[in-house]
Amino acid sequence: MTASSSSSPSLAARILTIALLAAGGGATGFALAWVVPEVGSGWEDTLALGVGTIPLAIAAMVALTLLTRRGSQGIKGCGGLQMLVMALAGVMMLLPMFGARFLPPALVMALLLALLIVQSAANLLLWRRADEMLRRIMSETSTLAFWALQTALFVYAAAERLGLVQGVTAWGMIGILMGVYFVASAIAAARRGIH
């Protein structure tokens, strides 16, 4: 997803990048293992914590890529926008769980809505600046996620109507939606040769 440069990174730079990513992954896993018992409100919060951490990790990887590949701006200068969109997605997933510990719930909600407006604007700008390949990945991600979620929702709704399963909270549903979206995004990117 980045513009190719005339010289590829040296072996030392590649090893350093892999080591930094591995250290970041290990630190993220350790932090999650430490925070999950603190949240302790069931699988919905645990899932939200995971899907809130993923976009923050992706934003950090985009930042690392932009820093290690000097002169690279990503797709038509989209690297910074991708980083912003992902970072805001992560913050917005984590804010409802942790924001009320420091701020009144109404203020947390107002902050959440403000971040949603900024992230939506950044997403639209990213779409306008993206090249055809990134647009295709974004479209395929949305289509795949919609198809998977529509199918799963139908099966679940039928099972709930038959009394075979219990209801899921809206918070649990958004965690599932985000998780499916990230999986769909990875599949769409892999199909285009982006790993």
N, C-alpha and C positions, 0 to 999 in steps of 0.2 A: 504493500500500500504506500510505499515511499518512493520518491523519485530516485532512479538509479544514478549513482555517481560514477565518475570515470575510474576510480580505483576502489576495489572492495576492501572492507576492513581487514586489518592484519589479524593473524591468528591470536596474538596476545589480546587484541581488542575484543575478539569474539569470546575468548575464554573469560575475560573480565566481565563481559556482558552476561554470559551464562552464570558466572559465579554470583553476580549482583542479583540476577533474577532468582536464582536458587535461594540466596540469603533472604530476599524479599518474600519469597513463598514460604520459607521456614518461619520467618518472623510473623507473617500473616496467620499461618496455622497456629502458632503458639498463642498469638493474641486472641484468636477466635476461641481456642480451648480455655483460655483464661476468662474471657468475657461471657461465654455461653452460660456458665453457672450463675453469673451475676444477673443475667437477664431472667433466666429461670421461669418464663411464663408460658412454656409449652412449645410445641413444634412450630407454631406460626412465627414466633419471635426468633427462634433458632434459624428457620428458613430465611426470614427477612434479614437477619444478621449476615447470613452467607451471601445472599444476593445483593446486599448493600456493600459488602466488602469487595465483591468481584469487580464492579465498575471502578472502584477506587484503585484496585490493583492494576486494571487495564490503563487507567489514566496515568499511573506511575510508570508503566511500561512504555506508553507513548512518549512521556516526558524523557525517559531514559533513552529511547530511540532517537528523539530529536537532539538530545545532548551529545550522544555518541557518534551520530552521523552528521558531522558539521556540514553546514550548507544545505542540508536536507530540510525541506519544509513540508514533506508529506505530499499528499495529492493536492496540487494547486493551493498550498498554504492551509490545508485542512487539519494538520497535526494539532495545532493549538486548539481549534474548535472541537476536535475529537476528544482531546484531553478535558476540556471544559464540560462537554456534554456528559462524559462518563463520570467525572468527579461530582457533578451536580446530581446525577442519578443515584450515586452511592450515598451522598449526603442526605438526599430526600428520603431514601429508604431507612436510614439510621436515625434521622431526626425525630420521628414520632416515638421511638423507643427511649431515646436518651435526652431529648430536648426538654421534656417536662420535668426532669430532675433539676434543671437550672432556671427554667423560665415558666411562666404561667401557660397552661395549655392553649388559650386563645392566641397568645403571642407566638407560640410555636406554630400554630396553624397559619397565622398571617405570614410568618417567615417562610413556611412551606409553600404557600401560594405564590409568594414573590419569587422564590427559587424556581417554581414550576414555570412561571412566565419567562424568566431569563433562559431556562433550559429549552423551552419551546422555541424561543426566538433563535437561540444558538443552533438548534436542530434544523430549523428552516434555512438559516444561513449556510450551514454545513451542506444541506441538500443542493442549494444553489451553486456553491463553489465546487462541489464534488465532480469528478470525472464520471464517465459512463459506467466504468467498472464498479466504483463505490456505490453509485446509484442503483445498479443492478443488485449488488449485495444487500443494500438496504431494502429494496423491494422484495427480493426473495426471502429475506429474513421475516418481513412482515407477513408475507403469504404463508410461509411454512408455519410460523407461530400461530396464525389465525386458524389454519386447517387443523393443527394438532390440538389447539385449545377448544375449538368448536366440537371436535370429535369427543374429546375427554369430557367436556361439559355435558354433552348429550348423554353419554353413558352414565356419568355421575348423577345427572338430574333424574334419569329413569330409575337408577338404583335408590336414590333418595325417595322418590315418589312411591316406590315399592316397599319402603321401610327397611331396606337392606343396609343403608349407611346413614350416618348422622350428618347434619349440616356443617358446612365450613364457614368460618367467619370471612368477612370481606378482607381482613388483614391477611388471612391465610391465602385467599384467592389471589391477591396482588403478589404475594411471594411466589406462588406457583406460576403466575403469568410471567413474572420477571425471569424466573429460572428457565422456563420454556423458551423465552425470547433469547436468552444468552446461548442456550444450546442451538437454537435455530440460526443465530448469528454465526456461531462457530461452524456449523454445517455449510451455510451459504458461503462463508469466506474460504473454507477448505475446498469447496467445489470450484472456486476461482483461483486456486493455487496459493492462497494467502494463509500462512500458518503462524 
